[in-house]
Amino acid sequence: MGAAGTYRRVYEGWSRDPEGFWMKAAAGIDWVRPPTKALNATRAPLYEWFTDAEVNTCWNAVDRHVEAGRGENIAIIHDSPLTHTVRKITYRELRDRVAQLAGALRAKGVGKGDRVIIYMPMVPEALEAMLACSRLGAIHSVVFGGFAAAELAVRIDDCRPKAIIAASCGLEPGRIVHYKPLLDKAIELATHKPAFCVILQREQEVAQLTEGRDVAWHAFQYGVAPADCVPVEGTHPAYILYTSGTTGAPKGVVRPTAGHLVALNWTMSAIYRAGPGEVFWAASDVGWVVGHSYICYAPLIVGATTIVYEGKPVGTPDAGAFWRVIAEHGVKSFFTAPTALRAVKREDPDGALVQDYDLSSLTALYLAGERADPASIDWAWRHLKVPVIDHWWQTETGYAIAANPLGIEELPVKAGSPTVAMPGFDVQVLDESGQPVPPGTLGAIAVRLPLPPGCLPTLWQAEDRFMKSYLAHFPGFYETGDAGYIDKEGYLFIMARTDDVINVAGHRLSTGAMEEVLTSHPDVAECAVIGVADALKGQLPLGFLCLNKGVTRPSEEIVRDCVKLVRDRIGPVAAFKLACVVDRLPKTRSGKILRATMARIADGQPFKMPATIDDPAILDDIRAALVTLGYAHNPAGDAT
């Protein structure tokens, strides 16, 4: 079989008998009613997995470990350099805390199928809120704390939560992020109003509660009976997680309960080599899919210890923060974003701070969220002296489409590649007509249906949009929205997004949403937002503004207004700081703005003059504007 023998046997075994593969994987889960079959294709291409099963996520993540005699094992380590505290919670303590919170929610009428929005920072209570919802069969929707009130309001109106669980504040180096005023504003903006809000009062800022609506976290739970786990159907939504859409309207990705459990449990051993009692750390946020899958659920499902880190890769206090946490807590597998690694590398190019810590517990570093640049991977290999694994996945899938499966076989690494497709994913590269392209040829990356267990079966109350967004372009395939190629050895290379969603520090953000905000400015007639290459964050958004006729205000003032507008409406997470005023935007004769061409100019890359361009001279104006912003590094003319 050669170097990739074991992996190939596993992958080919899945390919020959997908249902048998996943039924075997399902044996690792505690079922109330075990599934009798894996795949349900009765509504193809809308596939389901483990339809006839009954199960509870919270039981599998918490209670069963206590019942198995591992109640004193540490479930969660909360490490917060921002509060200078470390807190450890055992599985037994976690079960009791989650059951109590679930009992309080149940006493206020929250039950199976109800939605609960969670708007919290990186504290253990965020995980407890997620688990309490899953205990009751309620459907949680975690909203990242960096999102502004308007974004939160949109999500409130889409999922119509019975309750919202929030914290009084979040913490950033040197400042407090005021969550409660954002929550109040979001509820004011939203058409739907929650029945009640639960507020975790943090000592750094005690928020004012709204009488009749808000209840304090501890008082709310006082004296209530703890709740038992409620069995749900295998297809019952575990959660809704909103991801940016190309139109700016968020898409509510639905995660089915049974497939979620089976797939995440499988990945922990096959990809991450982490099991009961071992320490696993995903340095992400609970508001993102990584936080759902690999801070909250997967480590707990297998009985590992998960780290909830409230800090930054640099500045809390220095670029050795990651290494301190790994050394202090004995982390075995570490998962972060290339952006974070670049920030550390930028502050500590010689890796001097790595030498200050005993990292002997660490066996691998995993990177995901965006394309990992070879220079950063090489830096990590040299200084950490462990495998550095780039892997590729999406909010929609919930776990890796392509990876180096260390728990099955460590495959040779190729710079710039997340290695190979995982069992469950038949990855193809297609041309525009949907035909496979030869190895090494760039095309649209798609996955042959059905997607494996745990991937999105639909969008929340938007089945037509799901079909149109993911299944319509290439019948029989799931369209990933990424472009790339597969080499002759089966290694996958992800090169770019095929739509207008840009990747800022691992966060997928819609340029369309930013354009909607910018055009709401009274002086802006038209605009375009592109993603430009950034050494630290991967991409940054850059806006071109065309002003209404007769505007006399200085351009600099309008740009400052627009930057503030995006920050207020979408939040600091957008990292929108770059904008300029131009007379016109380059367009095709049909009126399509040539965003990709502008992005290539900005990044100093050669480009081909679009045949349908309305007025080529406009590109000279765009180039001049970019030069003033420090982009278009090759202004002498690089078009081919």
NUVEXPA-91371 format. One record per residue (C-alpha): x negated, y negated, z; residue number from 1. Coordinates in Angstrom, 2 decimals, always signed. Layout:
REM NUVEXPA-91371
X_Y_Z_NUM
...
This chain:
REM NUVEXPA-91371
+0.00_+0.00_+0.00_1
-2.98_-2.30_+0.31_2
-3.41_-5.23_+2.66_3
+0.30_-5.92_+2.90_4
+1.38_-2.33_+3.37_5
+3.41_-2.52_+6.58_6
+5.18_-5.73_+5.65_7
+5.94_-4.37_+2.18_8
+7.41_-1.16_+3.62_9
+9.66_-3.16_+5.94_10
+10.77_-5.56_+3.19_11
+11.42_-2.77_+0.70_12
+13.31_-0.85_+3.38_13
+15.59_-3.83_+3.85_14
+15.96_-4.23_+0.07_15
+17.02_-0.59_-0.37_16
+19.50_-0.58_+2.51_17
+20.34_-4.09_+3.79_18
+23.26_-2.93_+5.92_19
+21.25_-0.15_+7.51_20
+18.44_-2.60_+8.27_21
+20.73_-5.06_+10.04_22
+22.73_-2.38_+11.87_23
+19.44_-1.11_+13.28_24
+18.50_-4.67_+14.29_25
+21.91_-5.03_+15.95_26
+20.96_-2.32_+18.44_27
+18.92_-4.96_+20.30_28
+22.08_-6.83_+21.31_29
+24.56_-6.09_+24.14_30
+28.00_-5.77_+22.52_31
+31.43_-5.90_+24.11_32
+32.61_-4.05_+21.00_33
+29.78_-2.92_+18.68_34
+30.15_-3.56_+14.96_35
+31.20_-0.60_+12.81_36
+29.61_-2.15_+9.71_37
+27.26_-5.01_+8.96_38
+28.41_-6.83_+5.81_39
+31.93_-7.99_+5.00_40
+32.13_-8.92_+1.30_41
+35.91_-9.13_+0.99_42
+35.77_-12.91_+0.35_43
+32.55_-12.99_-1.68_44
+30.73_-15.28_-2.26_45
+31.86_-16.24_+1.26_46
+30.17_-13.38_+3.10_47
+30.45_-12.44_+6.77_48
+28.39_-10.22_+9.06_49
+29.55_-8.04_+11.98_50
+33.14_-9.18_+11.52_51
+34.71_-6.51_+13.72_52
+32.29_-6.91_+16.63_53
+32.94_-8.65_+19.96_54
+30.07_-10.23_+21.86_55
+29.06_-13.16_+24.05_56
+25.91_-15.20_+23.43_57
+25.46_-16.38_+27.02_58
+25.60_-12.81_+28.32_59
+22.83_-11.81_+25.92_60
+20.70_-14.87_+26.71_61
+21.10_-14.91_+30.49_62
+23.27_-12.41_+32.38_63
+21.92_-9.19_+30.92_64
+18.41_-10.01_+32.07_65
+19.65_-10.52_+35.63_66
+21.59_-7.23_+35.44_67
+18.43_-5.50_+34.19_68
+16.51_-6.56_+37.32_69
+14.63_-9.48_+35.78_70
+16.53_-12.21_+37.59_71
+13.40_-13.58_+39.26_72
+11.58_-14.01_+35.94_73
+11.21_-17.63_+34.89_74
+13.72_-18.56_+32.17_75
+12.97_-22.27_+31.74_76
+9.98_-24.45_+32.50_77
+10.77_-28.16_+32.29_78
+7.54_-30.07_+31.84_79
+8.01_-33.84_+31.76_80
+4.91_-36.02_+31.66_81
+7.34_-38.96_+31.46_82
+8.62_-38.24_+34.97_83
+5.42_-36.51_+36.17_84
+7.39_-33.41_+37.13_85
+7.37_-29.69_+36.39_86
+10.44_-27.64_+37.25_87
+10.94_-23.88_+36.94_88
+14.30_-22.11_+36.75_89
+14.66_-18.33_+37.11_90
+17.12_-16.28_+35.11_91
+19.23_-15.79_+38.25_92
+19.31_-19.53_+38.93_93
+20.10_-20.20_+35.29_94
+23.00_-17.75_+35.35_95
+24.46_-19.36_+38.45_96
+24.06_-22.90_+37.13_97
+25.55_-22.05_+33.74_98
+28.46_-20.11_+35.24_99
+29.24_-23.02_+37.56_100
+29.17_-25.59_+34.75_101
+31.29_-23.32_+32.58_102
+33.77_-22.96_+35.45_103
+34.04_-26.74_+35.75_104
+34.61_-27.11_+31.99_105
+37.24_-24.36_+32.12_106
+38.99_-26.10_+35.00_107
+39.32_-29.19_+32.78_108
+40.87_-27.16_+29.99_109
+37.87_-26.28_+27.80_110
+38.24_-22.82_+26.29_111
+37.50_-20.61_+23.34_112
+37.35_-22.53_+20.07_113
+37.27_-25.99_+21.66_114
+34.44_-28.25_+20.57_115
+32.04_-29.96_+22.97_116
+29.49_-32.56_+21.87_117
+26.20_-32.56_+23.79_118
+24.19_-35.81_+23.71_119
+21.20_-35.26_+25.95_120
+17.41_-35.63_+26.19_121
+14.92_-32.85_+26.78_122
+16.10_-31.69_+30.19_123
+17.13_-28.16_+31.31_124
+20.71_-29.37_+31.69_125
+20.91_-29.68_+27.90_126
+20.30_-25.94_+27.58_127
+22.69_-25.26_+30.45_128
+25.39_-27.22_+28.63_129
+24.82_-25.21_+25.43_130
+24.93_-21.93_+27.32_131
+28.01_-22.95_+29.32_132
+29.85_-23.59_+26.05_133
+28.81_-20.22_+24.64_134
+29.88_-18.58_+27.91_135
+33.42_-19.84_+27.35_136
+33.50_-19.32_+23.61_137
+33.58_-23.09_+23.16_138
+31.74_-24.46_+20.11_139
+28.99_-26.93_+20.93_140
+27.63_-29.63_+18.67_141
+24.37_-31.12_+19.90_142
+23.64_-34.63_+18.63_143
+20.05_-35.82_+18.83_144
+19.67_-38.62_+21.35_145
+17.83_-40.82_+18.86_146
+20.93_-41.26_+16.75_147
+22.81_-44.53_+17.04_148
+26.44_-45.02_+18.04_149
+27.76_-45.09_+14.48_150
+26.18_-41.71_+13.69_151
+27.56_-40.21_+16.89_152
+31.01_-41.61_+16.07_153
+31.04_-39.89_+12.68_154
+30.31_-36.57_+14.36_155
+33.00_-37.15_+16.99_156
+35.56_-37.70_+14.25_157
+34.43_-34.67_+12.26_158
+34.38_-32.01_+15.00_159
+36.99_-33.63_+17.30_160
+35.50_-32.55_+20.65_161
+37.62_-31.98_+23.74_162
+34.68_-33.12_+25.86_163
+31.29_-34.81_+25.55_164
+28.39_-33.91_+27.83_165
+25.74_-36.63_+27.99_166
+22.96_-38.03_+30.13_167
+22.76_-41.54_+31.48_168
+19.47_-42.09_+29.66_169
+16.56_-40.63_+27.78_170
+12.91_-41.49_+28.29_171
+10.21_-42.64_+25.90_172
+6.69_-43.73_+26.79_173
+7.06_-47.11_+28.49_174
+10.82_-47.46_+28.05_175
+14.24_-46.10_+28.91_176
+16.68_-45.18_+26.13_177
+20.17_-46.17_+27.26_178
+22.39_-43.25_+26.24_179
+25.57_-44.26_+28.02_180
+26.12_-47.59_+26.19_181
+25.57_-45.76_+22.90_182
+28.12_-43.13_+23.93_183
+30.65_-45.78_+24.98_184
+30.22_-47.60_+21.67_185
+30.54_-44.36_+19.68_186
+33.80_-43.46_+21.41_187
+35.06_-46.99_+20.76_188
+34.21_-46.64_+17.06_189
+35.61_-43.13_+16.68_190
+39.24_-42.47_+15.84_191
+39.23_-39.27_+17.89_192
+38.85_-39.71_+21.65_193
+37.52_-36.93_+23.90_194
+39.64_-35.91_+26.88_195
+36.69_-36.46_+29.23_196
+32.92_-37.01_+29.37_197
+30.46_-35.38_+31.78_198
+27.50_-37.63_+32.60_199
+24.22_-36.36_+34.05_200
+22.98_-39.29_+36.10_201
+19.20_-39.49_+35.92_202
+17.34_-41.35_+38.65_203
+15.60_-43.54_+36.04_204
+18.94_-45.11_+35.17_205
+22.35_-44.60_+36.77_206
+25.08_-45.37_+34.26_207
+28.42_-46.98_+34.93_208
+31.20_-44.42_+34.57_209
+34.46_-45.22_+32.80_210
+37.27_-44.57_+35.26_211
+39.72_-41.90_+34.16_212
+37.42_-40.57_+31.43_213
+33.93_-40.00_+32.82_214
+32.91_-37.54_+35.51_215
+29.49_-37.15_+37.13_216
+27.64_-33.89_+36.45_217
+27.35_-32.72_+40.07_218
+30.67_-33.99_+41.42_219
+32.44_-32.46_+38.41_220
+31.18_-29.00_+39.37_221
+31.77_-29.23_+43.11_222
+34.01_-26.51_+44.52_223
+34.99_-24.89_+41.22_224
+34.95_-21.13_+40.63_225
+32.17_-19.93_+38.30_226
+33.27_-18.60_+34.93_227
+32.61_-15.18_+33.47_228
+31.54_-14.61_+29.87_229
+34.36_-14.68_+27.32_230
+34.04_-12.16_+24.45_231
+34.38_-13.65_+20.96_232
+34.62_-12.17_+17.48_233
+31.38_-11.64_+15.59_234
+32.26_-14.42_+13.15_235
+33.28_-16.92_+15.84_236
+31.28_-20.18_+15.47_237
+28.58_-20.44_+18.14_238
+27.91_-24.05_+17.26_239
+28.12_-26.82_+14.68_240
+24.92_-28.68_+13.81_241
+25.11_-31.68_+11.52_242
+22.55_-32.12_+8.78_243
+22.13_-34.98_+6.34_244
+23.96_-34.76_+3.05_245
+22.95_-36.41_-0.19_246
+25.97_-38.72_+0.00_247
+25.12_-39.81_+3.52_248
+28.08_-37.97_+5.06_249
+26.74_-35.36_+7.52_250
+27.41_-31.70_+6.85_251
+28.52_-29.57_+9.79_252
+26.51_-26.35_+9.52_253
+28.40_-23.51_+11.22_254
+26.44_-20.78_+13.05_255
+28.27_-17.43_+13.41_256
+27.84_-15.80_+16.82_257
+26.92_-12.18_+16.09_258
+24.59_-12.82_+13.17_259
+22.88_-15.55_+15.16_260
+22.13_-13.15_+18.00_261
+20.92_-10.29_+15.82_262
+18.70_-12.41_+13.56_263
+17.06_-14.49_+16.30_264
+16.38_-11.40_+18.39_265
+14.67_-9.76_+15.38_266
+12.50_-12.80_+14.62_267
+11.05_-13.06_+18.11_268
+9.19_-9.78_+17.76_269
+8.68_-9.66_+13.98_270
+7.46_-13.23_+13.44_271
+6.53_-14.72_+16.83_272
+5.29_-11.67_+18.74_273
+7.02_-12.83_+21.92_274
+8.97_-10.67_+24.35_275
+10.22_-10.35_+27.95_276
+8.21_-12.31_+30.50_277
+6.01_-14.02_+27.91_278
+5.89_-17.80_+27.52_279
+7.14_-19.24_+24.23_280
+7.06_-22.94_+23.43_281
+8.73_-24.75_+20.57_282
+7.75_-28.42_+20.86_283
+10.87_-29.78_+19.22_284
+14.13_-31.29_+20.43_285
+17.45_-29.63_+21.25_286
+19.08_-31.95_+18.71_287
+17.40_-30.15_+15.81_288
+17.80_-26.60_+14.56_289
+14.38_-25.60_+15.95_290
+15.62_-26.63_+19.38_291
+18.77_-24.56_+19.01_292
+17.04_-21.44_+17.72_293
+13.70_-21.51_+19.51_294
+13.99_-23.67_+22.60_295
+17.39_-22.50_+23.77_296
+18.55_-19.25_+22.25_297
+15.88_-16.92_+20.83_298
+13.40_-16.99_+23.75_299
+16.20_-16.40_+26.24_300
+17.82_-13.64_+24.16_301
+14.60_-11.61_+24.42_302
+14.01_-12.49_+28.09_303
+11.00_-14.73_+27.50_304
+10.18_-18.01_+29.25_305
+10.99_-21.12_+27.22_306
+9.44_-24.54_+27.75_307
+11.52_-27.72_+27.65_308
+8.97_-30.48_+27.10_309
+9.88_-34.12_+27.65_310
+6.89_-35.89_+26.19_311
+4.97_-36.65_+23.04_312
+2.01_-34.98_+21.30_313
-0.03_-38.13_+21.98_314
+0.30_-40.90_+24.54_315
+1.67_-38.79_+27.41_316
-1.04_-39.42_+28.42_317
-3.33_-38.51_+25.49_318
-3.85_-36.20_+22.53_319
-4.56_-33.30_+24.88_320
-0.93_-33.10_+26.03_321
-0.13_-29.95_+24.04_322
-3.25_-28.18_+25.22_323
-2.52_-29.05_+28.86_324
+0.96_-27.51_+28.65_325
-0.36_-24.37_+26.95_326
-3.11_-23.94_+29.54_327
-0.96_-24.69_+32.61_328
+1.92_-22.43_+31.66_329
+0.13_-19.64_+29.81_330
+1.86_-20.17_+26.48_331
+1.47_-17.19_+24.13_332
+3.18_-18.52_+20.98_333
+3.37_-22.23_+20.17_334
+5.60_-23.82_+17.53_335
+5.42_-27.46_+16.45_336
+5.76_-29.70_+13.40_337
+2.89_-30.64_+11.08_338
+3.65_-34.28_+11.94_339
+2.82_-33.65_+15.58_340
-0.35_-31.83_+14.65_341
-1.40_-34.74_+12.39_342
-0.82_-37.19_+15.24_343
-3.06_-35.13_+17.52_344
-5.71_-34.78_+14.80_345
-5.64_-38.50_+14.12_346
-6.26_-39.32_+17.80_347
-8.82_-36.55_+18.35_348
-10.47_-35.79_+14.97_349
-13.31_-33.81_+16.51_350
-11.03_-31.71_+18.73_351
-12.90_-32.82_+21.83_352
-9.82_-32.63_+24.07_353
-9.16_-29.02_+23.04_354
-12.37_-28.07_+24.83_355
-11.02_-29.39_+28.14_356
-8.44_-26.61_+28.47_357
-8.40_-22.84_+28.77_358
-6.27_-21.76_+25.82_359
-6.98_-18.05_+26.13_360
-3.27_-17.24_+26.47_361
-2.48_-18.66_+23.02_362
-2.27_-16.11_+20.20_363
-0.78_-18.19_+17.36_364
+0.33_-21.66_+16.30_365
+3.45_-21.91_+14.11_366
+4.26_-24.92_+11.95_367
+7.58_-25.81_+10.30_368
+9.78_-28.76_+9.49_369
+7.92_-29.97_+6.43_370
+5.04_-28.96_+4.22_371
+1.90_-28.39_+6.29_372
-1.12_-30.06_+4.73_373
-4.21_-27.84_+4.39_374
-6.47_-30.32_+6.22_375
-4.38_-30.14_+9.39_376
-4.12_-26.36_+9.19_377
-7.90_-26.13_+8.81_378
-8.40_-28.47_+11.79_379
-6.16_-26.29_+13.96_380
-7.84_-23.04_+12.87_381
-11.29_-24.43_+13.68_382
-10.44_-25.81_+17.09_383
-7.80_-23.39_+18.40_384
-9.35_-20.27_+16.89_385
-5.97_-18.56_+16.48_386
-3.83_-17.89_+13.40_387
-2.07_-21.03_+12.16_388
+1.20_-19.95_+10.57_389
+3.11_-22.25_+8.25_390
+6.67_-21.03_+7.76_391
+9.67_-22.38_+5.88_392
+13.29_-22.53_+6.85_393
+16.27_-24.86_+7.03_394
+19.01_-26.02_+9.35_395
+21.35_-23.98_+7.19_396
+19.49_-20.69_+7.68_397
+18.63_-21.11_+11.38_398
+15.37_-19.17_+11.11_399
+12.50_-18.50_+8.71_400
+13.17_-17.75_+5.05_401
+9.45_-17.29_+4.46_402
+6.73_-16.67_+7.03_403
+3.66_-14.68_+7.92_404
+5.24_-11.89_+10.00_405
+2.57_-11.47_+12.68_406
+4.69_-8.98_+14.62_407
+4.85_-6.70_+11.56_408
+1.53_-7.42_+9.88_409
-0.80_-10.42_+9.72_410
-1.08_-11.27_+6.03_411
-3.88_-13.30_+4.43_412
-3.15_-17.04_+4.58_413
-3.03_-19.24_+1.48_414
-3.30_-22.98_+2.07_415
-0.06_-24.76_+1.25_416
+2.06_-21.60_+1.34_417
+4.47_-20.42_+4.07_418
+3.43_-16.92_+2.88_419
+6.20_-14.50_+1.85_420
+9.96_-13.99_+2.03_421
+11.29_-12.34_+5.17_422
+13.62_-9.32_+5.09_423
+17.11_-10.58_+4.37_424
+15.96_-13.20_+1.89_425
+15.65_-12.38_-1.83_426
+13.93_-15.61_-2.86_427
+13.90_-16.54_-6.55_428
+12.60_-19.53_-8.52_429
+15.07_-20.55_-11.22_430
+15.17_-22.95_-14.14_431
+18.09_-25.34_-14.64_432
+20.12_-22.64_-16.40_433
+19.73_-20.32_-13.44_434
+17.21_-17.97_-15.07_435
+14.13_-16.74_-13.16_436
+10.86_-18.41_-14.19_437
+7.47_-16.67_-14.48_438
+5.06_-16.58_-11.51_439
+3.32_-19.89_-10.94_440
+6.06_-21.88_-12.68_441
+7.74_-24.72_-10.81_442
+11.50_-24.42_-10.46_443
+14.45_-24.59_-8.10_444
+14.13_-22.23_-5.13_445
+17.25_-20.17_-4.54_446
+18.18_-17.12_-2.44_447
+20.23_-14.31_-3.92_448
+23.53_-13.81_-2.08_449
+24.47_-12.64_+0.43_450
+22.39_-14.65_+2.85_451
+21.34_-12.56_+5.87_452
+23.06_-12.61_+9.28_453
+23.04_-15.91_+11.17_454
+22.82_-18.18_+8.13_455
+25.65_-20.61_+7.56_456
+28.82_-18.92_+6.24_457
+30.44_-22.30_+5.54_458
+30.54_-25.95_+6.62_459
+32.82_-27.09_+9.44_460
+36.29_-27.54_+7.94_461
+34.73_-28.19_+4.52_462
+34.71_-24.91_+2.59_463
+34.98_-26.64_-0.79_464
+32.02_-28.85_+0.06_465
+30.06_-25.78_+1.14_466
+30.72_-24.10_-2.19_467
+29.85_-27.23_-4.14_468
+26.73_-28.06_-2.11_469
+25.14_-24.62_-2.01_470
+26.78_-22.03_-4.29_471
+28.12_-23.78_-7.40_472
+24.89_-24.72_-9.20_473
+23.49_-21.20_-9.43_474
+26.32_-18.62_-9.28_475
+25.32_-15.64_-7.15_476
+22.65_-17.67_-5.33_477
+22.30_-20.05_-2.41_478
+20.64_-23.25_-3.62_479
+18.03_-24.36_-1.09_480
+17.56_-27.85_-2.53_481
+13.80_-27.28_-2.57_482
+11.54_-26.94_-5.57_483
+8.41_-24.82_-5.78_484
+6.93_-21.64_-7.21_485
+5.99_-18.06_-6.37_486
+2.51_-16.85_-7.31_487
+1.62_-13.44_-8.74_488
+1.13_-11.97_-5.25_489
+4.58_-13.04_-4.08_490
+3.43_-16.02_-2.03_491
+5.91_-18.89_-2.00_492
+4.89_-22.54_-2.36_493
+7.35_-25.31_-1.45_494
+6.54_-28.48_-3.36_495
+9.39_-30.98_-2.99_496
+13.06_-31.59_-2.33_497
+15.26_-31.46_-5.39_498
+17.77_-33.95_-3.98_499
+17.46_-37.32_-2.29_500
+17.01_-36.08_+1.26_501
+13.59_-37.14_+2.56_502
+11.58_-35.60_+5.34_503
+10.38_-38.01_+8.04_504
+8.32_-36.29_+10.73_505
+10.19_-33.06_+10.17_506
+13.61_-34.72_+10.28_507
+15.65_-34.47_+7.11_508
+17.23_-37.84_+6.48_509
+19.47_-38.96_+3.68_510
+18.30_-41.91_+1.60_511
+21.92_-42.23_+0.50_512
+22.95_-42.92_+4.08_513
+20.29_-45.61_+4.38_514
+21.41_-47.17_+1.10_515
+24.95_-47.33_+2.40_516
+23.73_-49.26_+5.44_517
+21.57_-51.63_+3.38_518
+24.34_-52.48_+0.93_519
+26.58_-53.40_+3.86_520
+24.36_-56.45_+4.38_521
+26.20_-59.49_+3.02_522
+23.23_-60.65_+0.96_523
+22.40_-57.28_-0.64_524
+24.03_-56.48_-3.96_525
+22.25_-53.24_-4.75_526
+19.44_-51.18_-3.32_527
+17.46_-47.97_-3.59_528
+15.60_-46.04_-0.91_529
+12.78_-43.66_-1.77_530
+10.44_-41.53_+0.27_531
+6.77_-42.51_+0.12_532
+3.91_-40.32_+1.27_533
+2.64_-41.02_+4.79_534
-0.43_-39.40_+6.31_535
+1.18_-39.01_+9.72_536
+4.90_-38.48_+9.18_537
+4.86_-36.76_+5.80_538
+7.23_-39.30_+4.30_539
+8.55_-42.74_+5.19_540
+11.59_-44.44_+3.69_541
+10.99_-47.55_+1.59_542
+13.81_-49.79_+0.45_543
+14.16_-51.96_-2.65_544
+16.74_-54.72_-2.24_545
+18.47_-56.64_-5.02_546
+20.15_-59.74_-3.64_547
+23.40_-61.39_-4.55_548
+23.16_-64.42_-6.80_549
+23.04_-67.71_-4.96_550
+21.34_-66.30_-1.85_551
+19.00_-68.96_-0.51_552
+17.77_-67.35_+2.70_553
+14.10_-66.36_+2.66_554
+13.51_-62.77_+1.56_555
+11.50_-62.04_+4.70_556
+14.52_-62.81_+6.89_557
+16.78_-60.52_+4.87_558
+14.22_-57.71_+5.03_559
+14.03_-58.10_+8.83_560
+17.84_-58.00_+8.99_561
+17.95_-54.84_+6.91_562
+15.31_-53.05_+8.97_563
+17.28_-53.85_+12.12_564
+20.53_-52.77_+10.47_565
+19.20_-49.32_+9.63_566
+17.74_-48.98_+13.11_567
+21.08_-49.91_+14.70_568
+23.26_-47.76_+12.44_569
+21.12_-44.65_+11.94_570
+18.61_-44.99_+14.77_571
+14.84_-45.19_+15.28_572
+14.53_-41.63_+13.98_573
+14.85_-43.00_+10.43_574
+11.51_-44.85_+10.85_575
+12.78_-47.47_+8.40_576
+10.29_-50.34_+8.43_577
+9.35_-50.90_+4.78_578
+11.48_-52.93_+2.40_579
+11.04_-55.55_-0.30_580
+13.23_-57.74_-2.47_581
+13.13_-57.13_-6.24_582
+15.08_-58.67_-9.11_583
+16.22_-55.41_-10.68_584
+15.98_-51.63_-10.22_585
+14.75_-49.31_-12.98_586
+17.64_-47.30_-14.38_587
+18.56_-44.97_-17.17_588
+20.95_-46.22_-19.80_589
+23.71_-44.35_-18.02_590
+23.00_-46.35_-14.86_591
+21.08_-43.75_-12.81_592
+18.38_-45.32_-10.63_593
+14.96_-43.77_-11.29_594
+14.06_-43.04_-7.68_595
+11.65_-40.21_-8.45_596
+9.68_-42.42_-10.84_597
+9.43_-45.19_-8.24_598
+8.22_-42.68_-5.67_599
+5.47_-41.46_-7.99_600
+4.35_-45.03_-8.60_601
+4.31_-45.70_-4.86_602
+2.20_-42.60_-4.20_603
-0.25_-43.48_-6.96_604
+0.63_-40.38_-8.98_605
+0.77_-40.18_-12.78_606
+4.26_-40.20_-14.25_607
+5.89_-39.81_-17.60_608
+7.92_-42.78_-18.81_609
+11.54_-41.60_-18.75_610
+12.91_-41.44_-22.25_611
+16.23_-42.89_-21.18_612
+14.87_-45.85_-19.25_613
+16.84_-49.03_-19.88_614
+13.94_-51.51_-19.62_615
+10.37_-50.20_-19.07_616
+9.15_-53.65_-18.05_617
+11.05_-53.33_-14.77_618
+8.54_-50.68_-13.66_619
+5.79_-53.32_-13.73_620
+7.82_-55.42_-11.30_621
+8.35_-52.40_-9.05_622
+4.64_-51.64_-9.12_623
+3.78_-55.24_-8.18_624
+6.22_-55.13_-5.25_625
+4.73_-51.84_-4.06_626
+1.18_-53.22_-4.25_627
+2.15_-56.05_-1.90_628
+3.37_-53.40_+0.57_629
+0.12_-51.45_+0.29_630
+1.37_-48.75_-2.06_631
+0.85_-47.96_-5.77_632
-2.86_-47.46_-5.10_633
-3.67_-47.20_-8.79_634
-2.10_-50.39_-10.18_635
-4.16_-50.50_-13.37_636
-1.73_-48.24_-15.21_637
-1.61_-44.51_-14.67_638
+1.44_-43.64_-16.73_639
+1.03_-40.80_-19.18_640
